[in-house]
Amino acid sequence: QVQLVESGGGLVQPGGSLRLSCAASGSIFSIYAMGWYRQAPGKQRELVATMTNGGFTVYADSVKGRFTISRNNAKNTVYLQMNGLKPEDTAVYYCKAVASHADYWGQGTKVTVSS
């Protein structure tokens, strides 16, 4: 089992920045990729960014150049640095861990971009 705890969401003005964190615990040795997804009201959950253990990253086109995913392996934590936030980035952001036997999700952290 893998447990994921997210933090860092909140209210920010357009153009502002936030950094989300996701701390993993449990069977972390089984994880080979971690990432961030988001779900806006009335919409399906969508990929934001992922990173494999080898450092390969994938970003949604809508966040390229504004968001950066990174990992601190010593802390078993993945981050999402979000700059240049737009109202359309408003959503609940979920951390996901892809393990050898299952996928795991965090509880989500809400990001609201509004003036």
Secondary structure as GFF3:
##gff-version 3
##sequence-region A 1 115
A	DSSP	beta_strand	2	7	.	.	.	ID=ss1
A	DSSP	beta_strand	10	12	.	.	.	ID=ss2
A	DSSP	beta_strand	18	26	.	.	.	ID=ss3
A	DSSP	three_ten_helix	28	30	.	.	.	ID=ss4
A	DSSP	beta_strand	31	39	.	.	.	ID=ss5
A	DSSP	beta_strand	46	52	.	.	.	ID=ss6
A	DSSP	beta_strand	57	59	.	.	.	ID=ss7
A	DSSP	beta_strand	67	72	.	.	.	ID=ss8
A	DSSP	three_ten_helix	73	75	.	.	.	ID=ss9
A	DSSP	beta_strand	77	82	.	.	.	ID=ss10
A	DSSP	three_ten_helix	87	89	.	.	.	ID=ss11
A	DSSP	beta_strand	91	99	.	.	.	ID=ss12
A	DSSP	beta_strand	103	105	.	.	.	ID=ss13
A	DSSP	beta_strand	109	113	.	.	.	ID=ss14
###
